[in-house]
């Protein structure tokens, strides 16, 4: 069982049924979360957004700890955070403070990262 969760998945092929099921699941989850949030008060919408933001950060941190646990962690490769990981760590600050200036800088960084990839 340990090997199933900790081993690398080399069987993944883009644009197959496995890929499309995950994309469809994420799309439906996002759509249902938006529809659910629209029926909530503004305070609850902010809480839902903050929980979602923190869950993304926790996923990045958990992935790093998983690499350390699997002994695949290379500090020269993993520690200079890539732009995506860096932005994922900043999302809770952005969500919690709700300052427009942070959103503008964040949006610029996303555009810069997208153009570089």
N, C-alpha and C positions, 0 to 999 in steps of 0.2 A: 504494500500500500504506500509506503514511504517513497518508493521508486516512481510510482505513478504521479505523485504530486511534485516531486523535486527533480525529475528528469526533464531534459530539454525536449520540447515537442518539435521534432523534425518532420513530422508527417503533414504539417499544415501547408496547404496550397491555396493561394489567393483565388477568389472568384469561383470557388466550388460551393457545394451546398453547405459545407461546414462553415465557410466564411459568411455566406449569405444569411444563415440562421442567426449567427451572432450579430450581424449588422441589423437584421430585422428586430431582434430582441432589444437591442440598444435603442433603436428608433421608437419602438412601441413603449419602452420604459420612459423615454423622454417625453413622448406625447402624453402618456397617462400622468406623468408627474406634472406637466404643465396644466392639463385639464383639472387635476386634483387641486393644484395650488390656486387656480383661478377662483375656486369656490371658498377659499380660506380668507381669513382676515389678513390685513397687511402685515401685522405682527407675525402671524404664522407663516406667511410667505417668506419673510426675512429669515425665520428660523429654519425653514425647509432649505432655503438657498445656502445658509451657513452650514447646515449638516452636509449638503451635497459638496460644498467646497472643501470641508474638512475630510470628507471621504476620499476625495481625489488625492489630497496630501498624504493621508494615511496609506493609500495604495502605493504611492511612490516610496515612502519610508519603509513599508512592509517589503516591497520588492528589493530594496537595498539590503535589508536584514536577511532576506532569503538568499541573496547572492553571497553574503558573508557566511551564512549557515551552510550553504552548498560548497563553500570554499572556492567559489569562482570570482570572488571580489578582487579586483585589481585596482588599487588606489590611483594608479596613474591613468587608468581609463575611466573609472567610475566617479572619482571625486571631483575633478573639474566638471561640475554639473553641466549637462547639455542644456540648451535653452528651454526645452520642453520640461525637463525635470525642475529646473529653476523656477519656471513660471508656475508649475504645479505646487511648489512649496509656497509661493506667494499668494495663491488664490485665497486662502483664509484671511489674510490681511486685507486684501481687496474687498472681500465679502463683508468682513466685520466692520471696517471703517466706512464703507460706502461713500468714498470721496471721488468726485468726478476726475480730478487730476490723476489719481492712480489708475482709473479706468482708461484714460487717454494714453498714458505711458504703456500700460499693459497691452492695449490694442495695437500700438505701434510695434511693440516687441513681437507680438504674434504675427503681424504682417511681415516684419523683417525675417523672422524664423521661417515663415512659409515661403518667402521668396528665395531663401537660401537653400531650401531642401529640394 
